[in-house]
Amino acid sequence: MKKIYLVAFLMCMGIFFVFAGLQAGQDKEMPPAEAEGFWTYITDTNPYEQWEFMPGHEGMYPGQSPHGAYLKLYANDIAVKAAKAGEPMPDGAILVKENYGENQKDLMAITPMYKKKGYNPEGEDWFWAKYGPDGSVETSGKVDSCIQCHKTAPKDMIFSQPK
Ligand code: HEC
């Protein structure tokens, strides 16, 4: 009889560890605030081209210096959900901006911002990066130029507020 209790106990433990493992796996799904791992995430693990656009900024639209003449602004699920609810961008929100030339065809650069709680409290916890279309890293991290300019944005360092 005792053996049955032991087996039941072990089964419960097994189920517990499977769920704990799944939970840990979910946390691991968010990328590091580091240029290469982040690029792998947005192009392979969870490709940004399959995301929605930032609400109110659908498709291609004209941009201004220092970004491309034309832009596309993708937002991950976390960012879209917050945008639609009119809430500030939470931990894990990612905006990926494609910067195109005058002809609206040549992709010049990809400039994302990624909110990682505790990463840079003085800079609203945004991780910044600039990639060439092939994923080559031009700059990344707590990039001062991005921060200084985006500080002047209306809210949460975001110029293109959701509409
Ligand atoms: C001199 C000012 C300036 C600098 C420097 C700058 N940006 Fe921006 N950024 C803007 C403006 C203005 C917009 C709004 C879109 C537009 O009109 O180009 C924008 C838009 C964005 C967006 C879309 C979300 C939003 O805020 O509208 C992202 C993402 C972004 N920039 C990333 C970056 C990154 C990464 C860097 C640094 C490598 C950077 N930016 C440097 C001015 C700047």
Boltz pocket constraint, residues with backbone or C-beta under 6 A from the ligand:
constraints:
  - pocket:
      binder: B
      contacts: [[A, 62], [A, 63], [A, 64], [A, 65], [A, 66], [A, 67], [A, 68], [A, 71], [A, 73], [A, 95], [A, 96], [A, 97], [A, 111], [A, 112], [A, 113], [A, 128], [A, 129], [A, 130], [A, 139], [A, 143], [A, 145], [A, 146], [A, 147], [A, 149], [A, 150], [A, 153], [A, 157], [A, 158], [A, 159], [A, 160], [A, 161]]
      max_distance: 6.0
